[in-house]
């Protein structure tokens, strides 16, 4: 290679680096000038996310108090699972099922759960152990919260909002979830996440 060719390559590399640094500088300036979203006061009947206390799932003996054994004859639904209208109110059929990663048996499953009429519809999410579960939680007719105590997760959705919860199902069992503002684990707004081994 001649000296001119090397000099041209150096100039090109320096030019690219200057461009990248300039672009990063502009992004930092633009994001630092953005105003934060206004804070609004939540209605008294639904707590803010940070106000919901997730009870410790494990009791003194190390047992998850929100976990039961998986019921017999549970089938993990797929996108094309056909259910009756009554079953659709109880069992969530995933809208997407894809491999979680190449070469694995674990899958990514996308579910929609609505809070309407003081109930979660559908109330049961069923997946395999190892799957990644993505839940789109929508508050339809009022403000609701959703708490997955065994996964230390919570969300609050105002009427019309959809919030997301996502986790990897690492342990089999039937796990209770609930709306804290609707009466907690003993209230009417509860559901189950059923993880099949």
N, C-alpha and C positions, 0 to 999 in steps of 0.2 A: 504494500500500500504506500502511496506517496503521502507527503506531508500535507498537501491540500486536502486530501480525502479525510485524513485524521482530524484536521482542524474543522472541517465541515461537520463531521460527526459530533465533535465536542460542542460546537455551537448549537447544533440541533438538540442535543441532550440538555444543555443549559437552558435553551429556549423552552423546552418541555417542562423542566423543573420550575422555571419562573412562572409559566402559565398555571401549573398545578398550585403553586403557593399563592398566586394571585386569586385563583378561584376559591381556595380555602379561606383566604382573608375576607373575600366578599361574603361568603356564606356565614362566617362568624359575625361580621358586622350586621348582616340582615337579621340573623336570629337574635342577636343581643338587643336590637331595636324593637322587637315585637313586644306588644303589651300582653300581659297575662290575661286570661279569660276572667271576666268578673265572677266573684264568688256569690252564689245565691244561697239563701237560707232554705234548708230542707223543711218540708212539712213536718209537723210535730209527730205524726204517727209513724213515720219511716225514718230510722236513724241514718246518719251519714255512714259511709263505708268504715271510716276510722272509728266510729262510735260502736260498731257491732263487736261484741266480745265473742270470739270463737272459743267455746269451752274446750278444755283439754280433752282430746278424744280418748287418750289412754287413762285408765283408772289406776289406782294404787298398785294393782297386780300386773300392770303392763298390758291389760286387755283393752282393745278398742271398744268403748261402750256404745258406739254407733254402728258396729259391724255385727251382722248375723251370718250364718252359713248360707250358701247359695241354695235356693230351693231346687228341688228335683225337676228334671225335664225342662230346664231353661234353654231356649234356643237364642243364639246371637243373631239378630236381624241384619240383613244386608239391604242395599239400596232398593233391590227389586222384591223385597219381602212384601207379600200381600196380607193385609190385616182387615178384619171387619171394622165397621165404624166404631163399635164399642171398644175393640182392642186398640184402635188408633188414639183413643183418649187416655190409654194407660201406657202403652209401649211406644217409645220413640224409635222411629225408623230413621237410620242415618241418611242424610242427603248426599254425603260423599263418603266413599270407602276406597282408600288407596294404600299402597304399601308405604309404611312409615319411612323406610330406607331400602335401598337396593339390597337384595339378598337376605332380607329378614322376613319372618312370618308376622311380625307386629304390623298393625295397620293404623292409619290415621282415620278416625271416624268423626264426622261432623253431625251434630244434633241440634235441633231447635226445640226449646222449651218455652212455653208461654205461661205467664201468671195471669189468670183471668177468673173472676168470680170467686176469689179466695182459694183457688186451687192451682197446682202446677199441671199443665196439660201439654204433652203426656207426662206422666209422673215417673216412669221407669226408663232409665238409660241402661242398655245391656251391651257389654263389650267383652272382649277377651283380655286376659292378663297380658300385659306388655303393650297393649294398644295405647295410642295417644288419643285422648278424648277432648274434643273441642265442642263447647256448648255455647250456642247463641241464646241468651236469656232475655226475653222480651216481656216488659210489663204492659199489659194490654189495657186494662180498665182502671188502673190506679197505680200507686207507688208500691213497690215490693222490694224485698231483699231476698237473696238466696245465699245459704250458708252450706258449704261442704265441710263439716268439722273434721272428718277423717283425712281430708287433704289440706286442711288449714286454709280454706279459700272462702271468700265472701264477695258479694257484689250488691250494689243498690241500683235499682233502675226506676226512674221516674216514669209516669204514665207515657207510653209511646216510645220509650227508649229501649235499645237493645244493648246488653253488656255481654262480654265474653269471659268465659272461664275455660282454661285448658290445663290438662294434667296428663301424666302417664299413669296408667292403671298398673300398679306394681304388685298388688296383693289381691287374691281372689276373696270374694265375700259379697254380701249385700249390705251396702252402706246407706244409712239414712241421710237425707239432706232436707232442709226446711227453710221457711221464711221466719226470721226472728221476730219481726214486727207483727206477724200474724198469729203469734202464740208459741213460737219456738218449736222444739222437738215434739212437744205434746199437743201442738195446735193442729188445725185442719189442713194447713198448707205444707205438705211434706211429700217426699218422693224417695225413690231408691236408685242408687247406682249399683248395678249388679255386674260384678266382674267374674267371669267364668274362667277357670283354670284350663 
